[in-house]
Amino acid sequence: MVRGGTLARGAALLQVDVSTVFRAVRRLEQAFGTPLFEKSRAGYAPNEIARTLAEQAERAEEALQAAQLSVEQDRAVISGTVRLTCTDSVLHGLLLPALPRFMPQYPGLRLELTTSNAFANLSRRDADLALRLTNDPPSHLVGRKLGTVAYHLCASAALAGEGNPDWSRLPWVGLDDSLPDHPTTLWRQQRWPSAVPAYRCSTMLAAAELVAAGLGIALLPSFLLPQRSELAVLEGPLADCRTDLWLLTRPDCRALKSVSTLFEELVRHLQLPSM
């Protein structure tokens, strides 16, 4: 209002309608218990209190602009290669949707992706960050739990439409011996001990592909389901079958600007579905 001189010009500067500016002025005047402008046909002339407030606001505006410039300069100088390891299901279901939301802001930052189920990548210093589904993260790594992943018993839409309630008699798709203690394996063994998988996979993404093809049923993580209309949920989310999603790094990596920046951006932008 001080810059514009009228309600219309003030609204144009703020890119809002006139009534919004009018109500804001009224709220300020009520809060301070005194008029801030002298109104006339020529417009709104600020009194001494309004001019003092405007000077303080301009200082705050300059500080915000300086902070924004500093952030933009920091982004411009963040460079280098960060090596991230995750499973292929986490890559497709969670990481790929998140990366376009922030990576274009860091043109000097390069990302090397490795798909693996093992923590050994970080331990051997083959990676800087790991996205892992685990309820027991290694104590020698540091990081943050990003949420909890639920699992659903799924079949292809065609197979689910057959209405067979005895799931133990259907072909099962399970994980192979590389993941013997996976929560989905333990759940199947406890709930359906007589069910022997007709297919075994080393990754959840491969299991989802087999299920989508109509070859059997399997427990699949919730973050893979929104992308696959050909999958149908038979049961879930399963309260007794969950895993935490952790973003982990080595203690010596926390001081690296490139690693810490990618870490914080992933914390902000990775989104688990609410299922």
Short mmCIF file of the C-alpha atoms (twelve columns), coordinates in Angstrom:
data_MODEL
# 
_entry.id   MODEL 
# 
loop_
_atom_site.group_PDB 
_atom_site.id 
_atom_site.type_symbol 
_atom_site.label_atom_id 
_atom_site.label_alt_id 
_atom_site.label_comp_id 
_atom_site.label_asym_id 
_atom_site.label_seq_id 
_atom_site.Cartn_x 
_atom_site.Cartn_y 
_atom_site.Cartn_z 
_atom_site.pdbx_PDB_model_num 
ATOM 1   C CA . MET A 1   0.000   0.000   0.000   1 
ATOM 2   C CA . VAL A 2   2.860   2.398   0.762   1 
ATOM 3   C CA . ARG A 3   4.449   1.592   -2.597  1 
ATOM 4   C CA . GLY A 4   1.218   1.535   -4.571  1 
ATOM 5   C CA . GLY A 5   -0.638  4.407   -3.008  1 
ATOM 6   C CA . THR A 6   -4.063  2.933   -3.835  1 
ATOM 7   C CA . LEU A 7   -5.881  -0.290  -3.144  1 
ATOM 8   C CA . ALA A 8   -5.831  -1.196  -6.833  1 
ATOM 9   C CA . ARG A 9   -2.075  -0.673  -7.262  1 
ATOM 10  C CA . GLY A 10  -1.338  -2.422  -3.975  1 
ATOM 11  C CA . ALA A 11  -3.414  -5.402  -5.104  1 
ATOM 12  C CA . ALA A 12  -1.607  -5.451  -8.453  1 
ATOM 13  C CA . LEU A 13  1.801   -5.478  -6.740  1 
ATOM 14  C CA . LEU A 14  0.725   -8.354  -4.512  1 
ATOM 15  C CA . GLN A 15  -1.134  -10.153 -7.326  1 
ATOM 16  C CA . VAL A 16  -4.292  -10.462 -5.243  1 
ATOM 17  C CA . ASP A 17  -7.710  -8.840  -5.459  1 
ATOM 18  C CA . VAL A 18  -8.565  -5.458  -3.959  1 
ATOM 19  C CA . SER A 19  -10.788 -6.874  -1.229  1 
ATOM 20  C CA . THR A 20  -7.886  -8.948  0.101   1 
ATOM 21  C CA . VAL A 21  -5.727  -5.841  0.482   1 
ATOM 22  C CA . PHE A 22  -8.589  -3.891  2.071   1 
ATOM 23  C CA . ARG A 23  -9.197  -6.617  4.668   1 
ATOM 24  C CA . ALA A 24  -5.467  -6.898  5.415   1 
ATOM 25  C CA . VAL A 25  -5.238  -3.146  6.066   1 
ATOM 26  C CA . ARG A 26  -8.282  -3.305  8.334   1 
ATOM 27  C CA . ARG A 27  -6.772  -6.183  10.315  1 
ATOM 28  C CA . LEU A 28  -3.502  -4.274  10.770  1 
ATOM 29  C CA . GLU A 29  -5.324  -1.143  11.910  1 
ATOM 30  C CA . GLN A 30  -7.378  -3.169  14.380  1 
ATOM 31  C CA . ALA A 31  -4.252  -4.909  15.696  1 
ATOM 32  C CA . PHE A 32  -2.437  -1.602  16.266  1 
ATOM 33  C CA . GLY A 33  -5.554  0.203   17.418  1 
ATOM 34  C CA . THR A 34  -4.931  3.170   15.124  1 
ATOM 35  C CA . PRO A 35  -5.424  4.164   11.487  1 
ATOM 36  C CA . LEU A 36  -2.432  3.637   9.205   1 
ATOM 37  C CA . PHE A 37  -3.539  5.594   6.136   1 
ATOM 38  C CA . GLU A 38  -5.326  8.830   5.371   1 
ATOM 39  C CA . LYS A 39  -7.920  7.991   2.766   1 
ATOM 40  C CA . SER A 40  -8.842  10.453  0.044   1 
ATOM 41  C CA . ARG A 41  -9.915  10.475  -3.585  1 
ATOM 42  C CA . ALA A 42  -6.255  10.467  -4.546  1 
ATOM 43  C CA . GLY A 43  -5.616  7.223   -2.698  1 
ATOM 44  C CA . TYR A 44  -4.177  6.043   0.603   1 
ATOM 45  C CA . ALA A 45  -1.518  8.267   2.136   1 
ATOM 46  C CA . PRO A 46  0.540   6.462   4.836   1 
ATOM 47  C CA . ASN A 47  0.843   8.181   8.194   1 
ATOM 48  C CA . GLU A 48  3.981   8.089   10.317  1 
ATOM 49  C CA . ILE A 49  3.139   4.694   11.872  1 
ATOM 50  C CA . ALA A 50  2.563   3.127   8.457   1 
ATOM 51  C CA . ARG A 51  5.845   4.537   7.134   1 
ATOM 52  C CA . THR A 52  7.706   3.093   10.148  1 
ATOM 53  C CA . LEU A 53  6.102   -0.298  9.611   1 
ATOM 54  C CA . ALA A 54  6.950   -0.152  5.910   1 
ATOM 55  C CA . GLU A 55  10.605  0.565   6.672   1 
ATOM 56  C CA . GLN A 56  10.768  -2.457  8.973   1 
ATOM 57  C CA . ALA A 57  9.016   -4.620  6.389   1 
ATOM 58  C CA . GLU A 58  11.480  -3.538  3.690   1 
ATOM 59  C CA . ARG A 59  14.387  -4.592  5.899   1 
ATOM 60  C CA . ALA A 60  12.747  -7.998  6.321   1 
ATOM 61  C CA . GLU A 61  12.172  -8.178  2.576   1 
ATOM 62  C CA . GLU A 62  15.843  -7.429  1.879   1 
ATOM 63  C CA . ALA A 63  16.907  -10.120 4.362   1 
ATOM 64  C CA . LEU A 64  14.649  -12.681 2.664   1 
ATOM 65  C CA . GLN A 65  15.978  -11.758 -0.772  1 
ATOM 66  C CA . ALA A 66  19.547  -12.124 0.505   1 
ATOM 67  C CA . ALA A 67  18.710  -15.518 1.989   1 
ATOM 68  C CA . GLN A 68  17.135  -16.653 -1.279  1 
ATOM 69  C CA . LEU A 69  20.193  -15.520 -3.225  1 
ATOM 70  C CA . SER A 70  22.438  -17.396 -0.808  1 
ATOM 71  C CA . VAL A 71  20.429  -20.609 -1.273  1 
ATOM 72  C CA . GLU A 72  20.557  -20.253 -5.049  1 
ATOM 73  C CA . GLN A 73  24.318  -19.681 -4.958  1 
ATOM 74  C CA . ASP A 74  24.770  -22.733 -2.702  1 
ATOM 75  C CA . ARG A 75  22.809  -24.851 -5.154  1 
ATOM 76  C CA . ALA A 76  24.931  -23.629 -8.005  1 
ATOM 77  C CA . VAL A 77  28.201  -24.654 -6.360  1 
ATOM 78  C CA . ILE A 78  27.078  -28.068 -5.076  1 
ATOM 79  C CA . SER A 79  28.801  -30.513 -7.361  1 
ATOM 80  C CA . GLY A 80  30.330  -33.945 -7.454  1 
ATOM 81  C CA . THR A 81  29.165  -37.534 -7.669  1 
ATOM 82  C CA . VAL A 82  26.994  -39.204 -5.030  1 
ATOM 83  C CA . ARG A 83  26.609  -42.970 -5.156  1 
ATOM 84  C CA . LEU A 84  23.253  -44.282 -3.982  1 
ATOM 85  C CA . THR A 85  22.213  -47.899 -3.589  1 
ATOM 86  C CA . CYS A 86  18.661  -49.219 -3.257  1 
ATOM 87  C CA . THR A 87  16.562  -52.159 -4.363  1 
ATOM 88  C CA . ASP A 88  15.050  -52.074 -7.816  1 
ATOM 89  C CA . SER A 89  11.544  -51.875 -6.326  1 
ATOM 90  C CA . VAL A 90  12.482  -48.799 -4.259  1 
ATOM 91  C CA . LEU A 91  14.149  -47.303 -7.337  1 
ATOM 92  C CA . HIS A 92  11.041  -47.684 -9.506  1 
ATOM 93  C CA . GLY A 93  8.381   -47.111 -6.862  1 
ATOM 94  C CA . LEU A 94  9.853   -44.317 -4.727  1 
ATOM 95  C CA . LEU A 95  13.116  -42.852 -5.998  1 
ATOM 96  C CA . LEU A 96  12.253  -42.207 -9.649  1 
ATOM 97  C CA . PRO A 97  9.100   -40.190 -8.810  1 
ATOM 98  C CA . ALA A 98  11.113  -38.084 -6.322  1 
ATOM 99  C CA . LEU A 99  14.215  -37.209 -8.354  1 
ATOM 100 C CA . PRO A 100 12.559  -34.858 -10.897 1 
ATOM 101 C CA . ARG A 101 11.247  -32.744 -8.020  1 
ATOM 102 C CA . PHE A 102 14.696  -31.475 -7.024  1 
ATOM 103 C CA . MET A 103 17.585  -32.773 -9.144  1 
ATOM 104 C CA . PRO A 104 17.180  -30.085 -11.870 1 
ATOM 105 C CA . GLN A 105 18.034  -27.511 -9.174  1 
ATOM 106 C CA . TYR A 106 21.541  -28.979 -8.843  1 
ATOM 107 C CA . PRO A 107 23.117  -29.067 -12.302 1 
ATOM 108 C CA . GLY A 108 26.560  -29.853 -10.884 1 
ATOM 109 C CA . LEU A 109 25.381  -32.870 -8.890  1 
ATOM 110 C CA . ARG A 110 25.770  -36.306 -10.473 1 
ATOM 111 C CA . LEU A 111 24.034  -39.403 -9.154  1 
ATOM 112 C CA . GLU A 112 25.267  -42.969 -9.583  1 
ATOM 113 C CA . LEU A 113 22.575  -45.578 -8.861  1 
ATOM 114 C CA . THR A 114 23.189  -49.195 -7.932  1 
ATOM 115 C CA . THR A 115 20.391  -51.696 -7.300  1 
ATOM 116 C CA . SER A 116 21.206  -54.214 -4.605  1 
ATOM 117 C CA . ASN A 117 19.658  -55.850 -1.540  1 
ATOM 118 C CA . ALA A 118 22.859  -55.746 0.499   1 
ATOM 119 C CA . PHE A 119 24.200  -53.229 3.000   1 
ATOM 120 C CA . ALA A 120 27.714  -54.224 1.958   1 
ATOM 121 C CA . ASN A 121 27.784  -51.429 -0.601  1 
ATOM 122 C CA . LEU A 122 28.015  -48.823 2.158   1 
ATOM 123 C CA . SER A 123 30.277  -50.912 4.362   1 
ATOM 124 C CA . ARG A 124 32.774  -51.387 1.522   1 
ATOM 125 C CA . ARG A 125 32.511  -47.687 0.647   1 
ATOM 126 C CA . ASP A 126 31.049  -48.558 -2.751  1 
ATOM 127 C CA . ALA A 127 28.135  -46.192 -2.029  1 
ATOM 128 C CA . ASP A 128 27.521  -42.992 -0.081  1 
ATOM 129 C CA . LEU A 129 23.781  -43.361 0.583   1 
ATOM 130 C CA . ALA A 130 21.426  -46.314 0.840   1 
ATOM 131 C CA . LEU A 131 17.640  -46.498 0.713   1 
ATOM 132 C CA . ARG A 132 16.778  -49.691 2.497   1 
ATOM 133 C CA . LEU A 133 13.643  -51.527 3.617   1 
ATOM 134 C CA . THR A 134 14.644  -52.974 6.980   1 
ATOM 135 C CA . ASN A 135 13.439  -53.206 10.560  1 
ATOM 136 C CA . ASP A 136 17.008  -53.572 11.831  1 
ATOM 137 C CA . PRO A 137 19.410  -51.057 10.235  1 
ATOM 138 C CA . PRO A 138 23.118  -51.677 10.907  1 
ATOM 139 C CA . SER A 139 24.401  -49.838 13.958  1 
ATOM 140 C CA . HIS A 140 27.532  -48.606 12.176  1 
ATOM 141 C CA . LEU A 141 25.426  -46.515 9.756   1 
ATOM 142 C CA . VAL A 142 23.562  -43.293 10.494  1 
ATOM 143 C CA . GLY A 143 20.392  -41.992 8.931   1 
ATOM 144 C CA . ARG A 144 16.688  -41.406 9.253   1 
ATOM 145 C CA . LYS A 145 13.562  -43.531 9.120   1 
ATOM 146 C CA . LEU A 146 11.352  -42.132 6.352   1 
ATOM 147 C CA . GLY A 147 8.253   -44.157 7.124   1 
ATOM 148 C CA . THR A 148 6.798   -47.635 7.296   1 
ATOM 149 C CA . VAL A 149 5.878   -49.715 4.262   1 
ATOM 150 C CA . ALA A 150 2.820   -51.941 4.351   1 
ATOM 151 C CA . TYR A 151 2.378   -55.082 2.271   1 
ATOM 152 C CA . HIS A 152 -0.659  -56.428 0.443   1 
ATOM 153 C CA . LEU A 153 -1.483  -59.889 -0.822  1 
ATOM 154 C CA . CYS A 154 -1.941  -59.329 -4.548  1 
ATOM 155 C CA . ALA A 155 -2.935  -61.141 -7.700  1 
ATOM 156 C CA . SER A 156 -3.484  -60.090 -11.254 1 
ATOM 157 C CA . ALA A 157 -6.875  -58.536 -11.876 1 
ATOM 158 C CA . ALA A 158 -7.818  -61.535 -14.025 1 
ATOM 159 C CA . LEU A 159 -6.790  -64.079 -11.390 1 
ATOM 160 C CA . ALA A 160 -8.524  -62.153 -8.596  1 
ATOM 161 C CA . GLY A 161 -11.711 -62.085 -10.674 1 
ATOM 162 C CA . GLU A 162 -11.951 -65.864 -10.545 1 
ATOM 163 C CA . GLY A 163 -13.025 -65.567 -6.906  1 
ATOM 164 C CA . ASN A 164 -10.967 -68.449 -5.497  1 
ATOM 165 C CA . PRO A 165 -10.916 -67.995 -1.686  1 
ATOM 166 C CA . ASP A 166 -8.360  -70.759 -1.033  1 
ATOM 167 C CA . TRP A 167 -5.201  -68.806 -1.752  1 
ATOM 168 C CA . SER A 168 -2.985  -71.637 -0.537  1 
ATOM 169 C CA . ARG A 169 -3.980  -73.636 -3.628  1 
ATOM 170 C CA . LEU A 170 -3.004  -70.840 -5.998  1 
ATOM 171 C CA . PRO A 171 0.562   -70.570 -7.324  1 
ATOM 172 C CA . TRP A 172 2.604   -68.356 -5.020  1 
ATOM 173 C CA . VAL A 173 5.458   -66.054 -5.991  1 
ATOM 174 C CA . GLY A 174 8.065   -65.761 -3.246  1 
ATOM 175 C CA . LEU A 175 11.515  -64.382 -2.638  1 
ATOM 176 C CA . ASP A 176 14.512  -66.654 -3.057  1 
ATOM 177 C CA . ASP A 177 17.105  -67.742 -0.481  1 
ATOM 178 C CA . SER A 178 19.002  -64.445 -0.782  1 
ATOM 179 C CA . LEU A 179 16.293  -62.934 1.466   1 
ATOM 180 C CA . PRO A 180 15.407  -65.792 3.853   1 
ATOM 181 C CA . ASP A 181 14.178  -63.543 6.699   1 
ATOM 182 C CA . HIS A 182 12.168  -61.079 4.641   1 
ATOM 183 C CA . PRO A 183 8.887   -60.170 6.427   1 
ATOM 184 C CA . THR A 184 6.818   -61.355 3.461   1 
ATOM 185 C CA . THR A 185 8.487   -64.791 3.576   1 
ATOM 186 C CA . LEU A 186 7.915   -65.105 7.330   1 
ATOM 187 C CA . TRP A 187 4.279   -64.001 6.959   1 
ATOM 188 C CA . ARG A 188 3.585   -66.599 4.255   1 
ATOM 189 C CA . GLN A 189 5.238   -69.362 6.257   1 
ATOM 190 C CA . GLN A 190 3.189   -68.502 9.348   1 
ATOM 191 C CA . ARG A 191 -0.174  -67.870 7.665   1 
ATOM 192 C CA . TRP A 192 0.032   -70.428 4.839   1 
ATOM 193 C CA . PRO A 193 2.650   -73.014 5.884   1 
ATOM 194 C CA . SER A 194 1.523   -75.460 3.203   1 
ATOM 195 C CA . ALA A 195 1.955   -72.916 0.392   1 
ATOM 196 C CA . VAL A 196 5.132   -73.641 -1.576  1 
ATOM 197 C CA . PRO A 197 6.070   -70.891 -4.069  1 
ATOM 198 C CA . ALA A 198 5.919   -71.964 -7.677  1 
ATOM 199 C CA . TYR A 199 8.216   -69.043 -8.528  1 
ATOM 200 C CA . ARG A 200 11.057  -67.500 -6.553  1 
ATOM 201 C CA . CYS A 201 12.576  -64.084 -7.260  1 
ATOM 202 C CA . SER A 202 15.507  -62.119 -5.922  1 
ATOM 203 C CA . THR A 203 13.603  -58.812 -5.998  1 
ATOM 204 C CA . MET A 204 10.141  -57.473 -5.229  1 
ATOM 205 C CA . LEU A 205 9.932   -55.835 -8.637  1 
ATOM 206 C CA . ALA A 206 10.411  -59.191 -10.348 1 
ATOM 207 C CA . ALA A 207 7.725   -60.693 -8.096  1 
ATOM 208 C CA . ALA A 208 5.338   -57.888 -9.076  1 
ATOM 209 C CA . GLU A 209 5.982   -58.572 -12.762 1 
ATOM 210 C CA . LEU A 210 5.156   -62.276 -12.337 1 
ATOM 211 C CA . VAL A 211 1.977   -61.458 -10.424 1 
ATOM 212 C CA . ALA A 212 0.917   -58.904 -13.036 1 
ATOM 213 C CA . ALA A 213 1.403   -61.571 -15.701 1 
ATOM 214 C CA . GLY A 214 -1.144  -63.770 -13.916 1 
ATOM 215 C CA . LEU A 215 1.354   -66.418 -12.841 1 
ATOM 216 C CA . GLY A 216 0.561   -66.351 -9.133  1 
ATOM 217 C CA . ILE A 217 -0.073  -64.349 -5.970  1 
ATOM 218 C CA . ALA A 218 2.465   -62.575 -3.762  1 
ATOM 219 C CA . LEU A 219 2.911   -60.075 -0.987  1 
ATOM 220 C CA . LEU A 220 3.902   -56.744 -2.534  1 
ATOM 221 C CA . PRO A 221 4.854   -53.371 -1.000  1 
ATOM 222 C CA . SER A 222 2.227   -50.644 -1.125  1 
ATOM 223 C CA . PHE A 223 4.412   -48.228 -3.107  1 
ATOM 224 C CA . LEU A 224 4.380   -50.528 -6.160  1 
ATOM 225 C CA . LEU A 225 0.588   -50.733 -6.383  1 
ATOM 226 C CA . PRO A 226 -0.444  -47.221 -7.537  1 
ATOM 227 C CA . GLN A 227 1.602   -47.644 -10.709 1 
ATOM 228 C CA . ARG A 228 0.155   -51.054 -11.614 1 
ATOM 229 C CA . SER A 229 -3.514  -51.078 -12.546 1 
ATOM 230 C CA . GLU A 230 -3.218  -54.748 -13.546 1 
ATOM 231 C CA . LEU A 231 -2.650  -55.723 -9.885  1 
ATOM 232 C CA . ALA A 232 -5.546  -56.434 -7.536  1 
ATOM 233 C CA . VAL A 233 -5.382  -56.532 -3.730  1 
ATOM 234 C CA . LEU A 234 -6.710  -59.733 -2.175  1 
ATOM 235 C CA . GLU A 235 -5.918  -58.758 1.396   1 
ATOM 236 C CA . GLY A 236 -4.204  -55.850 3.086   1 
ATOM 237 C CA . PRO A 237 -2.611  -53.789 4.263   1 
ATOM 238 C CA . LEU A 238 -1.339  -56.584 6.500   1 
ATOM 239 C CA . ALA A 239 -0.905  -55.297 10.033  1 
ATOM 240 C CA . ASP A 240 1.626   -57.998 10.950  1 
ATOM 241 C CA . CYS A 241 3.801   -57.559 7.858   1 
ATOM 242 C CA . ARG A 242 5.581   -54.212 7.622   1 
ATOM 243 C CA . THR A 243 9.073   -52.865 7.060   1 
ATOM 244 C CA . ASP A 244 10.605  -49.476 7.761   1 
ATOM 245 C CA . LEU A 245 12.150  -47.400 5.005   1 
ATOM 246 C CA . TRP A 246 15.559  -46.003 6.027   1 
ATOM 247 C CA . LEU A 247 17.843  -43.502 4.350   1 
ATOM 248 C CA . LEU A 248 21.328  -44.372 5.566   1 
ATOM 249 C CA . THR A 249 24.885  -43.155 5.142   1 
ATOM 250 C CA . ARG A 250 28.307  -43.650 6.686   1 
ATOM 251 C CA . PRO A 251 29.331  -41.253 9.478   1 
ATOM 252 C CA . ASP A 252 32.271  -39.989 7.409   1 
ATOM 253 C CA . CYS A 253 29.915  -38.920 4.581   1 
ATOM 254 C CA . ARG A 254 27.856  -36.511 6.668   1 
ATOM 255 C CA . ALA A 255 30.393  -33.713 6.221   1 
ATOM 256 C CA . LEU A 256 30.253  -33.914 2.414   1 
ATOM 257 C CA . LYS A 257 28.092  -31.115 1.035   1 
ATOM 258 C CA . SER A 258 26.912  -33.147 -1.949  1 
ATOM 259 C CA . VAL A 259 25.896  -36.125 0.199   1 
ATOM 260 C CA . SER A 260 24.191  -34.050 2.902   1 
ATOM 261 C CA . THR A 261 22.300  -32.049 0.271   1 
ATOM 262 C CA . LEU A 262 21.001  -35.151 -1.485  1 
ATOM 263 C CA . PHE A 263 20.141  -36.683 1.895   1 
ATOM 264 C CA . GLU A 264 17.978  -33.720 2.922   1 
ATOM 265 C CA . GLU A 265 16.291  -33.465 -0.475  1 
ATOM 266 C CA . LEU A 266 15.368  -37.155 -0.369  1 
ATOM 267 C CA . VAL A 267 13.959  -36.738 3.141   1 
ATOM 268 C CA . ARG A 268 11.742  -33.908 1.841   1 
ATOM 269 C CA . HIS A 269 10.603  -35.449 -1.425  1 
ATOM 270 C CA . LEU A 270 10.316  -39.226 -0.982  1 
ATOM 271 C CA . GLN A 271 6.637   -39.966 -0.478  1 
ATOM 272 C CA . LEU A 272 5.227   -43.243 0.785   1 
ATOM 273 C CA . PRO A 273 1.609   -43.932 -0.232  1 
ATOM 274 C CA . SER A 274 -0.982  -43.936 2.532   1 
ATOM 275 C CA . MET A 275 -2.443  -47.384 2.039   1 
# 
